Amino acid sequence: MTTVNEVYQKSPDVIFRRVADEYILVPIRQKVVDLRSIYTLNEVSAFIWELIDGKKSISEISDKIIEEFNVEPLQAESDIREILLQLETLSLIQKVDV
């Protein structure tokens, strides 16, 4: 179970790009792009991805989501937890010991 004080960082082996109206994550494996593992993000997921910097806590990211998308705090936190779990499961992010 994640807490609001947890911090995540992006894997250095992932490239984030906006192509037209799509946001994509492309893992790099041994200096080769793994085209079988391209992930498409929606607008909220992409916004969260950009906020993950190894310094901001879930609480700080939640505040930005609430401000940007005008959602309720509980909904923002729930969405963030779900997205972080998916990204962590795919080894695209990892928790930082703070």
C-alpha positions as CSV (number, residue, x, y, z in Angstrom):
1,M,0.0,0.0,0.0
2,T,1.4,3.3,-1.0
3,T,1.4,6.4,1.3
4,V,1.0,10.0,0.2
5,N,4.6,10.7,1.2
6,E,6.1,8.2,-1.1
7,V,8.3,9.4,-4.0
8,Y,8.9,7.8,-7.3
9,Q,11.5,8.2,-10.0
10,K,11.4,7.3,-13.7
11,S,13.5,4.6,-15.1
12,P,16.4,6.1,-17.1
13,D,15.6,3.4,-19.7
14,V,12.3,4.9,-20.9
15,I,11.7,7.6,-23.5
16,F,8.6,9.8,-23.2
17,R,7.3,11.4,-26.4
18,R,4.2,13.3,-27.5
19,V,3.3,12.3,-31.1
20,A,0.4,14.3,-32.5
21,D,-2.2,13.9,-29.8
22,E,-0.8,10.8,-28.2
23,Y,1.6,10.4,-25.4
24,I,3.9,7.3,-25.5
25,L,6.5,5.6,-23.4
26,V,9.2,3.6,-25.2
27,P,11.4,1.4,-23.1
28,I,15.0,1.1,-24.2
29,R,16.5,-2.3,-23.6
30,Q,20.3,-2.7,-24.0
31,K,20.5,0.5,-26.1
32,V,17.8,-0.9,-28.5
33,V,14.2,0.4,-28.7
34,D,11.8,-2.4,-27.7
35,L,9.0,-1.8,-30.2
36,R,6.9,-4.5,-28.7
37,S,6.6,-2.6,-25.5
38,I,5.4,0.8,-26.4
39,Y,2.8,2.2,-24.0
40,T,0.3,4.9,-24.7
41,L,-0.8,7.3,-22.0
42,N,-3.9,9.3,-21.6
43,E,-3.7,13.0,-20.8
44,V,-3.8,12.5,-17.0
45,S,-1.3,9.7,-17.0
46,A,1.0,11.8,-19.2
47,F,0.7,14.7,-16.8
48,I,1.5,12.4,-13.9
49,W,4.5,11.0,-15.8
50,E,5.9,14.5,-16.3
51,L,5.5,15.2,-12.5
52,I,7.4,12.1,-11.5
53,D,10.9,13.5,-10.8
54,G,12.3,11.6,-7.8
55,K,11.4,14.5,-5.5
56,K,7.7,15.1,-5.6
57,S,5.6,13.0,-3.2
58,I,2.2,11.5,-4.2
59,S,0.6,14.2,-2.1
60,E,2.4,16.9,-4.2
61,I,1.4,15.2,-7.4
62,S,-2.2,15.0,-6.2
63,D,-2.2,18.7,-5.5
64,K,-1.1,19.4,-9.1
65,I,-3.8,17.0,-10.5
66,I,-6.5,18.6,-8.5
67,E,-5.4,22.0,-9.7
68,E,-5.0,21.1,-13.4
69,F,-8.1,18.8,-13.8
70,N,-10.4,20.2,-11.2
71,V,-11.1,16.8,-9.5
72,E,-11.9,15.8,-6.0
73,P,-8.9,15.0,-3.8
74,L,-10.0,11.4,-3.2
75,Q,-10.5,10.8,-6.9
76,A,-7.1,12.3,-7.7
77,E,-5.3,10.2,-5.1
78,S,-7.1,7.0,-6.3
79,D,-6.2,7.7,-9.9
80,I,-2.6,8.5,-9.1
81,R,-2.2,5.3,-7.0
82,E,-3.6,3.2,-9.9
83,I,-1.4,4.8,-12.5
84,L,1.7,4.5,-10.3
85,L,1.0,0.9,-9.6
86,Q,0.7,0.2,-13.4
87,L,3.9,2.0,-14.1
88,E,5.8,0.3,-11.3
89,T,4.5,-3.1,-12.4
90,L,5.9,-2.4,-15.9
91,S,9.2,-1.4,-14.3
92,L,8.9,2.1,-15.8
93,I,9.2,3.8,-12.4
94,Q,10.5,2.9,-8.9
95,K,10.1,4.1,-5.4
96,V,12.8,6.4,-4.0
97,D,14.0,5.9,-0.5
98,V,13.6,9.3,1.2
